Amino acid sequence: MSALFSRHCHFVAGAASLASLPDITHPEIAFAGRSNVGKSSLVNALIGQKTLAKTSQHPGHTKQLNFFLLDQKLILVDMPGYGFAKVSKAQKGEWDSLIRSYLSGRPNLKRVCLLIDARRGVMPPDEAHMTLLDEAAVTFQIVVTKTDALDEKAVSALSESLYAAIARHVAAYPEPVYTSSQTKQGIEALQEQLAPFAATF
């Protein structure tokens, strides 16, 4: 485990509206993806905890932007899922507005980890979110979750589609990361890529 990600991490704020966004204090890394793609599980795996970010079997469990401070140097942001969720259209609209405003107006946002379920690949809602990130000029990196569910042949086929998606989006980081919160595959590699964004003060 990266030394940074082995240090203390705690919840600092939850924001369900623009007015409730916390002050800008540290560099931020946000985690986005479809509902039930495994954002909270990935955050927990990155910091070596099981229950800091709340997980659920029910899509739409994360209802706000949740901010976690890691070692007084880096903020990890668990975002509401997009796509299918058992919430009202009005609630989805509020989430979309909050997410768009956050992505386009947060100067300390260094990268978005865009999670893709290995079993489903890139779907239309993912493409739409990539376009949103292009428009916001926020660099995003595809992070594949649940890769333990695929065999080597399926991973190879998935890789081809991921690189094709990356080529279509100017804000995309060129290399995806393949992870599993269950087996911890790729977790250390992702830690090493994110650690340089931490504040040095």
ZIGIBEL-V488045 format. One record per residue. RES is the residue in one small letter. SS is DSSP state (hx for helix, st for strand, lp for the rest). NEAR is the number of other C-alpha atoms within 10 Angstrom. Layout:
res: [RES	RES]
ss: [SS	SS]
near: [NEAR	NEAR]
This chain:
res: [m	s	a	l	f	s	r	h	c	h	f	v	a	g	a	a	s	l	a	s	l	p	d	i	t	h	p	e	i	a	f	a	g	r	s	n	v	g	k	s	s	l	v	n	a	l	i	g	q	k	t	l	a	k	t	s	q	h	p	g	h	t	k	q	l	n	f	f	l	l	d	q	k	l	i	l	v	d	m	p	g	y	g	f	a	k	v	s	k	a	q	k	g	e	w	d	s	l	i	r	s	y	l	s	g	r	p	n	l	k	r	v	c	l	l	i	d	a	r	r	g	v	m	p	p	d	e	a	h	m	t	l	l	d	e	a	a	v	t	f	q	i	v	v	t	k	t	d	a	l	d	e	k	a	v	s	a	l	s	e	s	l	y	a	a	i	a	r	h	v	a	a	y	p	e	p	v	y	t	s	s	q	t	k	q	g	i	e	a	l	q	e	q	l	a	p	f	a	a	t	f]
ss: [lp	lp	lp	hx	hx	hx	lp	lp	st	st	st	st	st	st	st	lp	lp	hx	hx	hx	lp	lp	lp	lp	lp	lp	st	st	st	st	st	st	st	st	lp	lp	lp	lp	hx	hx	hx	hx	hx	hx	hx	hx	hx	lp	lp	lp	lp	lp	lp	lp	lp	lp	lp	lp	lp	lp	lp	lp	lp	lp	st	st	st	st	st	st	lp	lp	lp	st	st	st	st	st	lp	lp	lp	st	lp	lp	lp	lp	lp	lp	hx	hx	hx	hx	hx	hx	hx	hx	hx	hx	hx	hx	hx	hx	hx	hx	hx	lp	lp	lp	st	st	st	st	st	st	st	st	st	lp	lp	lp	lp	lp	lp	hx	hx	hx	hx	hx	hx	hx	hx	hx	hx	hx	hx	hx	lp	lp	lp	st	st	st	st	st	st	lp	hx	hx	hx	lp	lp	hx	hx	hx	hx	hx	hx	hx	hx	hx	hx	hx	hx	hx	hx	hx	hx	lp	lp	lp	lp	st	lp	lp	lp	lp	st	st	lp	lp	lp	lp	lp	lp	lp	lp	hx	hx	hx	hx	hx	hx	hx	hx	hx	lp	lp	lp	lp	lp	lp]
near: [13	17	9	19	20	14	12	12	22	15	15	12	16	18	16	16	16	13	8	11	17	12	7	12	13	19	19	25	23	22	25	27	25	24	21	23	23	26	31	27	22	26	24	19	24	21	21	18	13	15	12	17	21	15	18	12	9	11	20	20	18	20	17	20	25	23	23	23	20	21	16	17	18	24	28	24	27	25	25	29	26	21	18	13	18	13	12	9	10	9	13	20	11	14	21	15	13	21	23	15	14	17	19	15	11	15	12	13	22	16	21	24	23	25	27	26	21	23	17	9	17	18	12	9	14	20	15	11	18	25	17	18	22	17	14	17	14	21	19	27	21	25	25	26	27	21	22	18	12	13	9	10	9	13	17	12	11	18	17	10	13	19	15	10	16	20	13	13	19	17	21	25	16	14	12	21	17	23	25	21	21	13	12	15	17	18	22	16	14	18	18	15	11	18	15	11	18	19	15	8	6]
